[in-house]
Amino acid sequence: MIDRRGLLGGVALGATLALPRAARAQAPARALAFPKGFVWGTATAAYPIEGAVDVDGRGRSIWDTFSHTPGKTKNGDTGDVACDSYRRWREDIALVKALGLKSYRFSIAWPRIQADGRGPANQRGLDHYRRMIDALLAEGIRPLPTLYHWDLPQALEDRGGWPVRDTAHRFTDYATIVTRALGDRVPDWGVFNEPKTFTALGYQAGIHAPGRRDEAAFLRSTHVVNLAYGMAYRAMKAERRGLRIGNAIDVSFGYPASDSAADRAAVERWDKFNNLWFLEPALTGRYPEGVLPGDRLAALLDIRDGDLAMLRAAPDWIGINYYSPFRIAAVPPSGRLVGDGIDAKWAVAPVPSAKTDIGWDIYPAAFQAILQRLATITRDIPIEITENGASFNIAPGPDGRIHDAQRIAYLDGHLRAVHGAITAGVPIRGYHQWSLLDNFEWAEGYSQRFGMVWTDYANGQKRTIKDSGHWYAGVAQRNGLLDTQL
């Protein structure tokens, strides 16, 4: 069981849970069965797959603007066409069915529902998602929609975007519209996808939409997003009391670059923002201590009377997105507020590791570690892995098949980590591989392929299930993993 003292089975945050590399190489991986009723699924998001950006009343999003700005995405790629899934959604649902999966996580594009982020609903947009949901239900597949996967209507960004409190009110109106229209069909909802990523990369680092570099705006945006979650949660429950509502937060496990006290302290501070900033407020109505100066917290975030009570909206389930660990080192202060004095890199301190084609380290032990770490805080709230996967840019071979053995090895290792966390008492009820399709991967454009299904962008968007897709279908069918020697 989980050690409730805040340790990972007796191992402190920052320590490694892995066997020595030599021992791992000698230990065959045994067959593992997952709990009865475990849900196997896959995930997508609207802007990366839908295309049809000017169809049926859809408005412009910040990603339309950003991707059309020279120098912002690899090769100037845009999501104008993407996988053309707005038109080919039936084909994509058929793929989910063919893989034998029982849950499909997708996102609803806010600009399709309200072109400018305010006002009455665009019925054509709602009808599109209603048809999708009805088709999923007819095939025995659970719809798991996310209300916001990074595509803020551009008109709201023009008014200040997420740093402006009014955006929380506009988002709540949008959530209410969608719940009223679709809540009779869908009991499980995700509100935000990776709020830490879209606020930090969009408003602090400027490498994602809307491309701003303003730390003050970034800090305010984190509070507005937390506020929007609490407001939307209440509005959705008011519309339909039985809904089960959560967030998908991106997490990682941080390893100190050395045994120094400074590096270990840096890990602790990094963890509070990276993993808890959008989780602890929902659970407790408070922000983690030690990230920002306590006497300046309210001013920096623009916290007003009643805000903290609104933040507290304990999720019915928690979505976890995980890809890779970080190496954390203490460095001289630079003057930034969040992350000042901390150097975080996609690199593993404990052992050398292989990398995915996007350059992220492969180290499944860190996945189990962070799941056990979070469960000391979330306790008995059900967890679903809402994203996990790897980019390997392997093209079809002479036989027309995509032999992506590296992705199979990645998924096998990370599913074993999930099983280990379940065995340790973490209440994980489902897993969604990212992604069903190769798609537009944000600032990376089409340069990275995370899909279990090959998308042939140059030849009519033809879809081909990769070896990893067939392998994952087998895992889902048997609800378990076979013996392997990795």
LUMKEVEX-765824 format. One record per residue (C-alpha): residue in one letter; z, x, y. Coordinates in Angstrom, 1 decimal, always signed. Layout:
% LUMKEVEX-765824
code=A	z=Z	x=X	y=Y
...
//
This chain:
% LUMKEVEX-765824
code=M	z=+0.0	x=+0.0	y=+0.0
code=I	z=-0.3	x=+1.0	y=+3.6
code=D	z=+2.5	x=+2.9	y=+5.1
code=R	z=+3.6	x=+0.7	y=+8.1
code=R	z=+5.2	x=+3.6	y=+9.9
code=G	z=+1.8	x=+4.3	y=+11.5
code=L	z=+0.7	x=+6.9	y=+9.0
code=L	z=-2.3	x=+6.9	y=+6.7
code=G	z=-0.5	x=+6.6	y=+3.4
code=G	z=+1.8	x=+9.3	y=+4.6
code=V	z=-0.9	x=+11.3	y=+6.3
code=A	z=-0.7	x=+11.5	y=+10.1
code=L	z=-3.7	x=+10.7	y=+12.3
code=G	z=-5.9	x=+13.7	y=+12.6
code=A	z=-5.1	x=+15.1	y=+9.1
code=T	z=-7.8	x=+15.2	y=+6.5
code=L	z=-7.7	x=+12.8	y=+3.5
code=A	z=-10.5	x=+14.6	y=+1.7
code=L	z=-10.4	x=+16.7	y=-1.5
code=P	z=-11.5	x=+20.3	y=-1.0
code=R	z=-15.2	x=+20.6	y=-1.0
code=A	z=-15.3	x=+22.4	y=-4.3
code=A	z=-13.1	x=+19.7	y=-6.0
code=R	z=-15.4	x=+17.0	y=-4.6
code=A	z=-18.4	x=+18.7	y=-6.1
code=Q	z=-16.8	x=+18.8	y=-9.5
code=A	z=-15.5	x=+15.2	y=-9.6
code=P	z=-17.9	x=+12.6	y=-10.9
code=A	z=-17.8	x=+9.3	y=-9.1
code=R	z=-16.7	x=+6.5	y=-11.4
code=A	z=-17.8	x=+2.9	y=-11.6
code=L	z=-16.0	x=+0.6	y=-9.2
code=A	z=-15.7	x=-3.1	y=-9.1
code=F	z=-15.1	x=-4.9	y=-5.8
code=P	z=-12.8	x=-7.9	y=-5.5
code=K	z=-14.1	x=-11.3	y=-6.6
code=G	z=-15.8	x=-13.1	y=-3.7
code=F	z=-16.5	x=-9.9	y=-1.7
code=V	z=-19.4	x=-10.7	y=+0.7
code=W	z=-22.5	x=-8.4	y=+0.7
code=G	z=-24.7	x=-8.6	y=+3.7
code=T	z=-26.9	x=-6.8	y=+6.2
code=A	z=-27.2	x=-6.7	y=+10.0
code=T	z=-29.7	x=-6.8	y=+12.8
code=A	z=-29.6	x=-7.5	y=+16.6
code=A	z=-31.9	x=-9.5	y=+18.9
code=Y	z=-33.4	x=-6.9	y=+21.2
code=P	z=-34.1	x=-4.3	y=+18.5
code=I	z=-36.0	x=-6.7	y=+16.3
code=E	z=-37.2	x=-9.8	y=+18.1
code=G	z=-39.9	x=-8.8	y=+20.5
code=A	z=-41.6	x=-11.8	y=+22.2
code=V	z=-39.8	x=-10.9	y=+25.4
code=D	z=-41.8	x=-13.4	y=+27.5
code=V	z=-42.0	x=-16.3	y=+25.1
code=D	z=-40.4	x=-19.7	y=+25.2
code=G	z=-38.6	x=-19.3	y=+28.5
code=R	z=-36.7	x=-16.1	y=+27.7
code=G	z=-35.5	x=-14.2	y=+30.8
code=R	z=-35.4	x=-10.5	y=+31.5
code=S	z=-32.5	x=-8.5	y=+30.1
code=I	z=-31.1	x=-5.1	y=+31.2
code=W	z=-32.8	x=-3.5	y=+28.2
code=D	z=-36.2	x=-4.8	y=+29.3
code=T	z=-35.6	x=-3.1	y=+32.6
code=F	z=-34.1	x=+0.1	y=+31.2
code=S	z=-36.7	x=+0.6	y=+28.5
code=H	z=-39.5	x=+0.2	y=+31.1
code=T	z=-38.0	x=+2.8	y=+33.3
code=P	z=-39.7	x=+6.2	y=+32.8
code=G	z=-37.6	x=+8.7	y=+30.9
code=K	z=-34.9	x=+6.4	y=+29.6
code=T	z=-36.0	x=+6.0	y=+26.0
code=K	z=-37.7	x=+8.3	y=+23.5
code=N	z=-41.4	x=+8.3	y=+24.0
code=G	z=-41.1	x=+5.5	y=+26.6
code=D	z=-40.6	x=+3.0	y=+23.7
code=T	z=-39.7	x=-0.5	y=+24.6
code=G	z=-38.6	x=-3.6	y=+22.6
code=D	z=-41.5	x=-5.7	y=+23.9
code=V	z=-42.8	x=-6.1	y=+20.3
code=A	z=-40.1	x=-4.4	y=+18.2
code=C	z=-40.3	x=-5.9	y=+14.6
code=D	z=-41.9	x=-9.2	y=+16.0
code=S	z=-39.0	x=-11.0	y=+14.3
code=Y	z=-39.0	x=-13.8	y=+16.8
code=R	z=-42.2	x=-14.9	y=+15.1
code=R	z=-41.6	x=-13.5	y=+11.7
code=W	z=-38.0	x=-14.6	y=+11.1
code=R	z=-38.9	x=-16.5	y=+8.0
code=E	z=-40.2	x=-13.4	y=+6.4
code=D	z=-37.0	x=-11.5	y=+7.3
code=I	z=-34.8	x=-14.2	y=+5.9
code=A	z=-36.9	x=-14.1	y=+2.7
code=L	z=-36.1	x=-10.4	y=+2.5
code=V	z=-32.4	x=-11.0	y=+2.8
code=K	z=-32.8	x=-13.6	y=+0.0
code=A	z=-34.9	x=-11.2	y=-2.1
code=L	z=-32.1	x=-8.6	y=-1.9
code=G	z=-29.6	x=-11.1	y=-3.2
code=L	z=-27.4	x=-10.8	y=-0.1
code=K	z=-25.1	x=-13.6	y=+1.0
code=S	z=-24.4	x=-12.8	y=+4.7
code=Y	z=-26.8	x=-12.1	y=+7.5
code=R	z=-25.4	x=-10.8	y=+10.7
code=F	z=-27.7	x=-11.2	y=+13.7
code=S	z=-27.3	x=-11.7	y=+17.5
code=I	z=-28.3	x=-14.4	y=+19.8
code=A	z=-30.2	x=-13.2	y=+22.9
code=W	z=-28.4	x=-14.5	y=+26.0
code=P	z=-31.6	x=-14.4	y=+28.1
code=R	z=-33.2	x=-16.8	y=+25.6
code=I	z=-30.4	x=-19.3	y=+26.2
code=Q	z=-30.0	x=-18.8	y=+30.0
code=A	z=-32.9	x=-16.9	y=+31.5
code=D	z=-30.8	x=-15.8	y=+34.5
code=G	z=-27.4	x=-15.9	y=+32.8
code=R	z=-26.4	x=-19.2	y=+34.5
code=G	z=-27.3	x=-22.8	y=+34.6
code=P	z=-28.4	x=-25.2	y=+31.9
code=A	z=-29.5	x=-24.2	y=+28.5
code=N	z=-33.0	x=-23.3	y=+27.6
code=Q	z=-33.6	x=-25.8	y=+24.7
code=R	z=-36.4	x=-23.7	y=+23.2
code=G	z=-34.1	x=-20.8	y=+22.8
code=L	z=-31.4	x=-22.9	y=+21.1
code=D	z=-34.0	x=-24.5	y=+18.9
code=H	z=-35.1	x=-21.1	y=+17.6
code=Y	z=-31.7	x=-20.1	y=+16.5
code=R	z=-31.0	x=-23.5	y=+15.1
code=R	z=-34.1	x=-23.2	y=+12.9
code=M	z=-33.0	x=-19.7	y=+11.7
code=I	z=-29.5	x=-20.9	y=+10.9
code=D	z=-30.7	x=-23.9	y=+9.0
code=A	z=-33.0	x=-21.7	y=+7.0
code=L	z=-30.2	x=-19.3	y=+6.1
code=L	z=-28.0	x=-22.1	y=+5.0
code=A	z=-30.7	x=-23.6	y=+2.9
code=E	z=-31.0	x=-20.3	y=+1.1
code=G	z=-27.2	x=-20.0	y=+0.5
code=I	z=-26.9	x=-17.2	y=+3.0
code=R	z=-24.0	x=-17.2	y=+5.5
code=P	z=-25.1	x=-16.9	y=+9.1
code=L	z=-22.9	x=-14.5	y=+11.1
code=P	z=-24.1	x=-14.6	y=+14.7
code=T	z=-22.9	x=-12.3	y=+17.5
code=L	z=-23.0	x=-13.8	y=+21.0
code=Y	z=-23.6	x=-10.5	y=+22.8
code=H	z=-25.3	x=-7.4	y=+21.4
code=W	z=-26.0	x=-5.6	y=+24.7
code=D	z=-28.8	x=-7.8	y=+26.3
code=L	z=-27.2	x=-8.9	y=+29.6
code=P	z=-29.5	x=-11.0	y=+31.7
code=Q	z=-31.0	x=-8.8	y=+34.4
code=A	z=-30.2	x=-11.4	y=+37.0
code=L	z=-26.4	x=-10.9	y=+36.3
code=E	z=-26.7	x=-7.1	y=+36.5
code=D	z=-28.4	x=-7.6	y=+39.9
code=R	z=-25.2	x=-9.4	y=+40.9
code=G	z=-23.0	x=-6.5	y=+39.7
code=G	z=-23.0	x=-6.8	y=+35.9
code=W	z=-20.0	x=-6.3	y=+33.7
code=P	z=-17.9	x=-4.6	y=+36.4
code=V	z=-17.8	x=-7.9	y=+38.3
code=R	z=-15.3	x=-10.6	y=+37.2
code=D	z=-17.8	x=-13.4	y=+37.7
code=T	z=-19.7	x=-12.1	y=+34.7
code=A	z=-16.8	x=-13.1	y=+32.5
code=H	z=-17.1	x=-16.7	y=+33.7
code=R	z=-20.8	x=-16.7	y=+33.2
code=F	z=-20.4	x=-15.4	y=+29.7
code=T	z=-17.8	x=-18.1	y=+28.9
code=D	z=-20.3	x=-20.8	y=+30.1
code=Y	z=-22.9	x=-19.2	y=+27.8
code=A	z=-20.5	x=-19.1	y=+24.8
code=T	z=-19.7	x=-22.8	y=+25.4
code=I	z=-23.3	x=-23.8	y=+25.4
code=V	z=-24.0	x=-22.0	y=+22.2
code=T	z=-20.9	x=-23.3	y=+20.5
code=R	z=-21.7	x=-26.8	y=+21.5
code=A	z=-25.2	x=-26.6	y=+20.1
code=L	z=-24.6	x=-24.5	y=+16.9
code=G	z=-20.9	x=-24.6	y=+16.1
code=D	z=-21.4	x=-27.5	y=+13.7
code=R	z=-23.4	x=-25.3	y=+11.5
code=V	z=-21.6	x=-21.9	y=+11.8
code=P	z=-17.9	x=-21.4	y=+11.2
code=D	z=-17.8	x=-17.6	y=+11.7
code=W	z=-18.7	x=-16.0	y=+15.0
code=G	z=-18.7	x=-12.6	y=+16.6
code=V	z=-18.2	x=-12.5	y=+20.4
code=F	z=-19.1	x=-8.9	y=+21.4
code=N	z=-20.7	x=-6.0	y=+19.5
code=E	z=-19.3	x=-2.5	y=+20.3
code=P	z=-17.8	x=-3.2	y=+23.8
code=K	z=-16.7	x=+0.4	y=+24.1
code=T	z=-20.3	x=+1.6	y=+23.6
code=F	z=-22.1	x=-0.8	y=+25.9
code=T	z=-19.6	x=-0.2	y=+28.7
code=A	z=-19.2	x=+3.6	y=+28.4
code=L	z=-22.9	x=+4.4	y=+27.7
code=G	z=-24.1	x=+1.8	y=+30.2
code=Y	z=-21.8	x=+2.3	y=+33.2
code=Q	z=-20.2	x=+5.7	y=+32.7
code=A	z=-22.7	x=+8.0	y=+30.9
code=G	z=-25.8	x=+6.1	y=+32.1
code=I	z=-27.8	x=+6.8	y=+28.9
code=H	z=-28.0	x=+3.1	y=+27.9
code=A	z=-28.8	x=+0.0	y=+29.9
code=P	z=-28.2	x=-0.5	y=+32.8
code=G	z=-28.1	x=+3.2	y=+33.2
code=R	z=-25.3	x=+3.5	y=+35.8
code=R	z=-23.0	x=+6.5	y=+36.2
code=D	z=-20.0	x=+5.1	y=+38.0
code=E	z=-16.6	x=+5.7	y=+36.4
code=A	z=-14.8	x=+3.2	y=+38.7
code=A	z=-17.4	x=+0.5	y=+37.7
code=F	z=-17.1	x=+1.5	y=+34.0
code=L	z=-13.3	x=+1.1	y=+34.0
code=R	z=-13.6	x=-2.4	y=+35.6
code=S	z=-16.2	x=-3.3	y=+33.1
code=T	z=-13.9	x=-2.7	y=+30.2
code=H	z=-11.3	x=-5.1	y=+31.6
code=V	z=-14.0	x=-7.8	y=+32.5
code=V	z=-15.3	x=-7.6	y=+28.9
code=N	z=-11.8	x=-7.9	y=+27.5
code=L	z=-11.2	x=-10.8	y=+29.9
code=A	z=-14.5	x=-12.4	y=+28.8
code=Y	z=-13.5	x=-12.2	y=+25.2
code=G	z=-10.2	x=-14.0	y=+25.8
code=M	z=-11.9	x=-16.7	y=+28.0
code=A	z=-14.8	x=-17.3	y=+25.6
code=Y	z=-12.4	x=-17.4	y=+22.6
code=R	z=-10.4	x=-20.2	y=+24.2
code=A	z=-13.6	x=-22.1	y=+25.3
code=M	z=-15.1	x=-21.9	y=+21.8
code=K	z=-11.9	x=-23.0	y=+20.1
code=A	z=-11.7	x=-25.9	y=+22.6
code=E	z=-15.2	x=-27.0	y=+21.6
code=R	z=-14.6	x=-26.7	y=+17.9
code=R	z=-11.1	x=-25.9	y=+16.7
code=G	z=-12.0	x=-24.7	y=+13.2
code=L	z=-14.2	x=-21.8	y=+14.3
code=R	z=-13.2	x=-18.3	y=+13.0
code=I	z=-13.8	x=-15.9	y=+15.9
code=G	z=-13.8	x=-12.1	y=+16.0
code=N	z=-15.3	x=-9.0	y=+17.6
code=A	z=-17.2	x=-6.1	y=+16.2
code=I	z=-15.7	x=-2.9	y=+17.4
code=D	z=-17.1	x=+0.5	y=+16.8
code=V	z=-14.5	x=+3.0	y=+15.5
code=S	z=-14.3	x=+6.5	y=+14.3
code=F	z=-11.8	x=+9.0	y=+13.0
code=G	z=-11.0	x=+12.0	y=+15.1
code=Y	z=-10.1	x=+15.4	y=+13.6
code=P	z=-8.4	x=+18.0	y=+15.8
code=A	z=-10.6	x=+21.1	y=+16.3
code=S	z=-7.5	x=+23.2	y=+15.5
code=D	z=-3.9	x=+22.9	y=+14.6
code=S	z=-2.8	x=+23.4	y=+18.2
code=A	z=-0.5	x=+20.9	y=+19.9
code=A	z=-3.1	x=+20.5	y=+22.7
code=D	z=-5.9	x=+19.5	y=+20.3
code=R	z=-3.6	x=+17.1	y=+18.4
code=A	z=-2.5	x=+15.5	y=+21.6
code=A	z=-6.2	x=+15.1	y=+22.6
code=V	z=-6.9	x=+13.3	y=+19.3
code=E	z=-4.1	x=+10.9	y=+19.9
code=R	z=-5.4	x=+10.0	y=+23.4
code=W	z=-9.0	x=+9.8	y=+22.3
code=D	z=-8.0	x=+7.4	y=+19.5
code=K	z=-6.3	x=+5.0	y=+21.9
code=F	z=-9.5	x=+4.6	y=+23.9
code=N	z=-12.1	x=+5.0	y=+21.2
code=N	z=-10.5	x=+2.7	y=+18.7
code=L	z=-7.9	x=+0.5	y=+20.4
code=W	z=-9.0	x=-0.3	y=+24.0
code=F	z=-10.8	x=-3.4	y=+22.9
code=L	z=-8.5	x=-4.3	y=+20.0
code=E	z=-4.9	x=-3.9	y=+21.2
code=P	z=-5.3	x=-6.2	y=+24.3
code=A	z=-6.5	x=-9.1	y=+22.0
code=L	z=-3.5	x=-8.5	y=+19.7
code=T	z=-0.8	x=-7.9	y=+22.2
code=G	z=-2.0	x=-8.7	y=+25.7
code=R	z=-1.5	x=-5.0	y=+26.7
code=Y	z=-3.6	x=-1.9	y=+27.1
code=P	z=-2.8	x=+1.2	y=+25.0
code=E	z=-0.4	x=+3.5	y=+26.9
code=G	z=-1.3	x=+7.0	y=+27.8
code=V	z=-5.1	x=+6.6	y=+28.4
code=L	z=-4.8	x=+5.8	y=+32.2
code=P	z=-1.9	x=+6.6	y=+34.6
code=G	z=+0.5	x=+3.7	y=+34.2
code=D	z=+1.1	x=+3.3	y=+37.9
code=R	z=-2.6	x=+3.0	y=+38.5
code=L	z=-3.7	x=+0.9	y=+35.6
code=A	z=-3.7	x=-2.4	y=+37.4
code=A	z=-5.7	x=-1.0	y=+40.4
code=L	z=-8.2	x=+0.9	y=+38.3
code=L	z=-9.0	x=-2.1	y=+36.1
code=D	z=-8.5	x=-4.7	y=+38.8
code=I	z=-5.9	x=-6.6	y=+36.7
code=R	z=-4.8	x=-9.8	y=+38.4
code=D	z=-2.1	x=-12.4	y=+37.8
code=G	z=-2.6	x=-14.1	y=+34.5
code=D	z=-5.1	x=-11.6	y=+33.2
code=L	z=-2.9	x=-10.1	y=+30.5
code=A	z=-2.0	x=-13.4	y=+29.1
code=M	z=-5.7	x=-14.3	y=+28.9
code=L	z=-6.5	x=-11.1	y=+27.1
code=R	z=-4.3	x=-12.0	y=+24.2
code=A	z=-6.5	x=-13.9	y=+21.8
code=A	z=-5.7	x=-12.7	y=+18.3
code=P	z=-9.0	x=-12.6	y=+16.3
code=D	z=-9.4	x=-14.6	y=+13.1
code=W	z=-11.2	x=-11.7	y=+11.6
code=I	z=-12.1	x=-8.2	y=+12.8
code=G	z=-15.5	x=-6.6	y=+12.5
code=I	z=-15.7	x=-2.8	y=+12.1
code=N	z=-18.8	x=-0.7	y=+12.8
code=Y	z=-18.5	x=+2.9	y=+11.5
code=Y	z=-21.1	x=+5.7	y=+11.3
code=S	z=-19.5	x=+9.2	y=+11.6
code=P	z=-16.3	x=+11.1	y=+12.6
code=F	z=-15.7	x=+13.2	y=+15.6
code=R	z=-14.2	x=+16.6	y=+16.2
code=I	z=-11.7	x=+16.6	y=+19.1
code=A	z=-10.7	x=+19.5	y=+21.2
code=A	z=-8.6	x=+19.8	y=+24.4
code=V	z=-10.5	x=+21.4	y=+27.3
code=P	z=-9.6	x=+22.0	y=+30.9
code=P	z=-9.4	x=+18.8	y=+33.0
code=S	z=-12.6	x=+17.9	y=+34.8
code=G	z=-11.4	x=+15.1	y=+37.1
code=R	z=-12.5	x=+12.2	y=+35.0
code=L	z=-10.0	x=+9.5	y=+34.2
code=V	z=-11.0	x=+8.4	y=+30.7
code=G	z=-11.4	x=+11.3	y=+28.4
code=D	z=-10.4	x=+13.9	y=+30.9
code=G	z=-9.5	x=+17.1	y=+29.2
code=I	z=-11.0	x=+16.0	y=+25.9
code=D	z=-14.1	x=+17.3	y=+24.2
code=A	z=-15.4	x=+14.9	y=+21.5
code=K	z=-18.4	x=+15.9	y=+19.4
code=W	z=-20.2	x=+14.5	y=+16.4
code=A	z=-18.9	x=+17.3	y=+14.2
code=V	z=-16.3	x=+17.4	y=+11.4
code=A	z=-13.5	x=+19.9	y=+11.6
code=P	z=-12.2	x=+19.8	y=+8.0
code=V	z=-15.3	x=+20.7	y=+6.0
code=P	z=-19.0	x=+21.4	y=+6.6
code=S	z=-21.0	x=+18.3	y=+6.0
code=A	z=-24.6	x=+17.1	y=+5.7
code=K	z=-26.1	x=+15.2	y=+8.7
code=T	z=-28.3	x=+12.2	y=+9.1
code=D	z=-31.6	x=+12.5	y=+10.8
code=I	z=-30.0	x=+11.4	y=+14.1
code=G	z=-27.6	x=+14.4	y=+13.8
code=W	z=-24.4	x=+12.5	y=+12.8
code=D	z=-22.1	x=+14.0	y=+10.2
code=I	z=-21.8	x=+12.4	y=+6.8
code=Y	z=-18.1	x=+12.4	y=+5.8
code=P	z=-17.0	x=+9.2	y=+4.0
code=A	z=-13.3	x=+10.3	y=+3.8
code=A	z=-13.1	x=+9.6	y=+7.6
code=F	z=-14.3	x=+6.0	y=+7.0
code=Q	z=-11.4	x=+5.3	y=+4.6
code=A	z=-9.1	x=+7.1	y=+7.0
code=I	z=-9.9	x=+4.9	y=+10.0
code=L	z=-9.8	x=+1.7	y=+8.0
code=Q	z=-6.3	x=+2.6	y=+6.8
code=R	z=-5.3	x=+3.7	y=+10.3
code=L	z=-6.5	x=+0.4	y=+11.8
code=A	z=-4.7	x=-1.7	y=+9.2
code=T	z=-1.4	x=-0.4	y=+10.3
code=I	z=-2.1	x=-2.3	y=+13.6
code=T	z=-4.2	x=-5.3	y=+12.5
code=R	z=-1.9	x=-6.0	y=+9.4
code=D	z=-3.2	x=-8.9	y=+7.4
code=I	z=-6.1	x=-10.0	y=+9.6
code=P	z=-9.3	x=-10.0	y=+7.5
code=I	z=-11.7	x=-7.2	y=+8.1
code=E	z=-15.5	x=-7.2	y=+7.6
code=I	z=-17.6	x=-4.1	y=+7.9
code=T	z=-20.2	x=-5.4	y=+10.3
code=E	z=-22.2	x=-2.2	y=+10.5
code=N	z=-22.5	x=+1.0	y=+8.5
code=G	z=-25.6	x=+2.9	y=+7.7
code=A	z=-27.6	x=+6.0	y=+8.3
code=S	z=-30.9	x=+7.2	y=+9.8
code=F	z=-33.3	x=+8.9	y=+7.5
code=N	z=-36.9	x=+9.0	y=+8.6
code=I	z=-38.5	x=+9.1	y=+5.2
code=A	z=-42.1	x=+7.8	y=+5.1
code=P	z=-43.8	x=+6.1	y=+2.2
code=G	z=-44.9	x=+8.5	y=-0.6
code=P	z=-48.3	x=+8.6	y=-2.3
code=D	z=-47.2	x=+5.7	y=-4.5
code=G	z=-46.5	x=+3.6	y=-1.4
code=R	z=-42.7	x=+3.6	y=-2.0
code=I	z=-40.0	x=+4.9	y=+0.2
code=H	z=-37.8	x=+7.2	y=-1.8
code=D	z=-34.8	x=+7.5	y=+0.5
code=A	z=-32.3	x=+9.0	y=-1.9
code=Q	z=-30.3	x=+10.4	y=+1.0
code=R	z=-29.6	x=+6.9	y=+2.3
code=I	z=-28.5	x=+5.8	y=-1.2
code=A	z=-26.1	x=+8.7	y=-1.4
code=Y	z=-24.7	x=+7.9	y=+2.1
code=L	z=-24.2	x=+4.2	y=+1.2
code=D	z=-22.7	x=+5.1	y=-2.2
code=G	z=-20.2	x=+7.4	y=-0.6
code=H	z=-19.2	x=+5.0	y=+2.2
code=L	z=-18.9	x=+2.1	y=-0.1
code=R	z=-16.5	x=+4.2	y=-2.3
code=A	z=-14.5	x=+4.8	y=+0.9
code=V	z=-14.4	x=+1.0	y=+1.5
code=H	z=-13.2	x=+0.5	y=-2.0
code=G	z=-10.5	x=+3.1	y=-1.6
code=A	z=-9.3	x=+1.4	y=+1.6
code=I	z=-9.2	x=-2.0	y=-0.3
code=T	z=-7.2	x=-0.3	y=-3.1
code=A	z=-4.8	x=+1.0	y=-0.5
code=G	z=-4.2	x=-2.6	y=+0.7
code=V	z=-6.6	x=-3.0	y=+3.6
code=P	z=-7.9	x=-6.7	y=+3.6
code=I	z=-11.6	x=-6.0	y=+3.7
code=R	z=-13.7	x=-9.0	y=+2.6
code=G	z=-17.3	x=-8.0	y=+3.4
code=Y	z=-19.8	x=-5.3	y=+4.1
code=H	z=-23.0	x=-5.4	y=+6.2
code=Q	z=-25.4	x=-2.5	y=+6.0
code=W	z=-27.2	x=-1.5	y=+9.2
code=S	z=-29.9	x=-2.3	y=+9.3
code=L	z=-32.1	x=-4.7	y=+7.4
code=L	z=-35.2	x=-3.4	y=+9.1
code=D	z=-36.3	x=-0.2	y=+10.8
code=N	z=-36.2	x=-1.3	y=+14.4
code=F	z=-36.0	x=-0.3	y=+18.1
code=E	z=-32.9	x=+1.9	y=+18.1
code=W	z=-32.0	x=+1.6	y=+21.8
code=A	z=-32.5	x=+4.8	y=+23.7
code=E	z=-33.8	x=+6.5	y=+20.5
code=G	z=-36.7	x=+4.0	y=+20.6
code=Y	z=-38.6	x=+4.0	y=+17.3
code=S	z=-37.7	x=+7.6	y=+16.4
code=Q	z=-34.9	x=+6.7	y=+14.1
code=R	z=-35.1	x=+4.5	y=+11.0
code=F	z=-31.9	x=+3.0	y=+9.7
code=G	z=-33.5	x=+0.2	y=+7.7
code=M	z=-33.4	x=-0.7	y=+4.0
code=V	z=-36.8	x=-2.1	y=+4.7
code=W	z=-39.6	x=+0.0	y=+6.1
code=T	z=-41.3	x=-1.5	y=+9.2
code=D	z=-44.9	x=-0.4	y=+9.5
code=Y	z=-45.3	x=-0.7	y=+13.3
code=A	z=-48.9	x=+0.5	y=+13.2
code=N	z=-50.2	x=-1.8	y=+10.5
code=G	z=-49.3	x=-5.4	y=+11.4
code=Q	z=-45.5	x=-4.9	y=+11.0
code=K	z=-45.8	x=-4.9	y=+7.2
code=R	z=-42.3	x=-4.8	y=+5.6
code=T	z=-41.6	x=-2.7	y=+2.4
code=I	z=-38.3	x=-2.6	y=+0.7
code=K	z=-37.1	x=+1.0	y=+0.3
code=D	z=-35.5	x=+2.5	y=-2.8
code=S	z=-32.2	x=+2.1	y=-0.9
code=G	z=-32.8	x=-1.6	y=-0.5
code=H	z=-33.4	x=-2.0	y=-4.3
code=W	z=-30.3	x=+0.0	y=-4.9
code=Y	z=-28.1	x=-2.0	y=-2.5
code=A	z=-29.4	x=-5.2	y=-4.1
code=G	z=-28.1	x=-4.0	y=-7.4
code=V	z=-24.7	x=-3.2	y=-5.9
code=A	z=-24.5	x=-6.8	y=-4.5
code=Q	z=-25.7	x=-8.3	y=-7.8
code=R	z=-23.0	x=-6.6	y=-9.9
code=N	z=-20.4	x=-6.6	y=-7.1
code=G	z=-19.7	x=-2.9	y=-7.7
code=L	z=-20.9	x=+0.7	y=-8.0
code=L	z=-22.0	x=+2.5	y=-11.1
code=D	z=-21.0	x=+6.0	y=-12.2
code=T	z=-22.7	x=+8.7	y=-10.2
code=Q	z=-22.6	x=+12.5	y=-9.7
code=L	z=-23.0	x=+13.0	y=-6.0
//
